[in-house]
């Protein structure tokens, strides 16, 4: 297990010392994070790294996961889509399942959650746990990773009432937040530069890890890494690829992703992508297992062009990962991608397959520009999106909630543009 000290080589010793100073104020504090899956998606990835680092700093931190049946996950997937603006059904049956599942999980987790000093509830899936904790001891924080800027109103009206008793909420961007009667913190997500997905790899190791996919080393590769989710627009990436191929016949496309245990739509979207690909031998659709971090690392390093053409995006950690590897990213002009892709500097923002194709062709024709923008992208991540910054802001907001005046203390990231 890595220690906080290991990050001094990337973030600097002064950053590590600051983390220790903050953690000294939280010794003996019991913290619990709750979400809906340990496998798949950015939330699980972040918790897998953050929780052990908090423990390394001497804080008693735990990670719990709520469990449910298929109807529960269908309901929460509808919530996710609805909160991002898509009209979705709100059946009484699914809502009852959602409420009953939260109540049964509350019984299983009661002793842990009621005794905790701080509880972080991630996204809508475990949101109702608070309703079943009348004897709770600590402060509860709702951490919303979703773009709530323009929610489908019936979904938000239903969920909002369950957020009102929380002491605070956390959003990734100010634009994502909604009016709530408590303190709101702004904390963008982050990547761990030392884990298998982001660690340095030799060119020989990259070649070895990519060998099973039989990519032609002499031809350029377009890549998108993401769950098979309509908001990630994999079919739009396929259309962009075909437009590029008309001018660069040798180009190859890799669509690589895995499944999240709390996403029941993934299989259907994967079939749509396969149908759209139409058995093109230069399109490689990879359904990767949850432990494929090294493979993703190698694919991102092997790629000539990295895309994340989302139409809605809470943040987009795959953008951060690629930028850390010195790749400019062609990203959808939406959500948290805008916070990372500084147009014409760390990548390009696009709103259509045609725009993605145009920017792809430009980068393929200007390798010097790729190198220049890739250098800027990596340094932008170093300054703003590493796990040490994320950990510092979590520690700071916990100190603020326990010791400070939460009406005056805010934790925000100031992006240097």
Order of alpha helices (4+ residues) and beta strands (2+ residues): alpha-alpha-beta-alpha-beta-alpha-alpha-beta-beta-alpha-beta-beta-alpha-beta-alpha-beta-alpha-beta-alpha-beta-alpha-beta-alpha-beta-alpha-alpha-alpha
